[in-house]
Amino acid sequence: MRAALITELQGLPSAAEVDAPAGPDVVEIVAAPLNPIDLAVSRGMLATGHPPLPYVPGCEGVGRTADGRLVWVFGGALGRTTNGAMAESVAVGDAHAIEIPDGADPALAGALGIAGLAGWLPFAWRAPLEGGEAVLVLGASGSVGIVAVQAAKLLGAGRVVAAGRSAAGLERAAALGADATIRLDEHDDLVTAFRDAFGGDGPSYVFDPLWGPPVEAAVQAAVPFATIVNLGQSAGATAELASGPVRFKCLSIIGHTNFAVPHDELVEHYARLVGHATAGEIVLDVERVPLEDVADAWRRQAEGAGTKLVVVP
């Protein structure tokens, strides 16, 4: 079968012939989103390591089962320590296989997996919105942030401010409901910029896939009893957080990863999210990339593609 193949760490994948998996849990892949975690695995950056070289990347995919059902496959060892989903078929193994709601576009349904749920679950499950929150979405110009902006509005936030580095991405966030935008690379004083975006008071909820300096500023800007949910480190693996604001403002700093979400919660929230997207209530731009062009897609992902890339076998 045809598959993307990584032959060395730090290298680009290329389309190649590999042995097809066998067994009762094999699904025929119709769409395999490309995610930052796939690049991290290929660079040997994950604590879990990487599959034995050479390997097929892809930590999620949408596939058709032997009995004709379309399922989203994600989690377990898939793409992290065993072959992944960027192939014509894959064995599910210990991954989740969650049915896709009727009427959903397979490529969009795949894009709403890792990236979509990362933007949805913090607000809907990990630290649920109660209504009226002043939400700061960091990293709002990427696919995760674009979903987060819409999810926050849909789930009851009072004001949503989108912060990111891409002007085009922030324009898209504004078109999809952000009440204001902040270019992170245009402000020497992010604390003041964050406060001013909320009328001087600062955010009461911070969605953070960045960590590093942006979250340091968000901690300083946040109002008392604010919630900060961290789900990534795109701006740095460490941050210097002063004890005073955390203590005296009684801030809640919460971690999130899709890989730790229980199966039943994934089933429920994936169906809700895909349903909202199918109804046009959440929009995510998707670009389908032929498997033969996987190396170029890999480069674009590393540089910041500006759209959600989905590899199609």
Secondary structure, 3 states (H helix, E strand, C coil): CEEEEECCCCCCCEEEECCCCCCCCEEEEEEEECCHHHHHHHCCCCCCCCCCCCECCCCEEEEECCCCCEEEEECCCECCCECCCCECEEECCCCEEEECCCCCCHHHHHHCCHHHHHHHHHHHHHCCCCCCCEEEEECCCCHHHHHHHHHHHHCCCCEEEEEECCHHHHHHHHHCCCCEEEEHHHCCCHHHHHHHHCCCCCCCEEEECCCHHHHHHHHHHCCCCCEEEECCCCCCCCCCCCHHHHHHCCCEEEECCHHHCCHHHHHHHHHHHHHHHHCCCCCCCEEEEEHHHHHHHHHHHHHCCCCEEEEEC
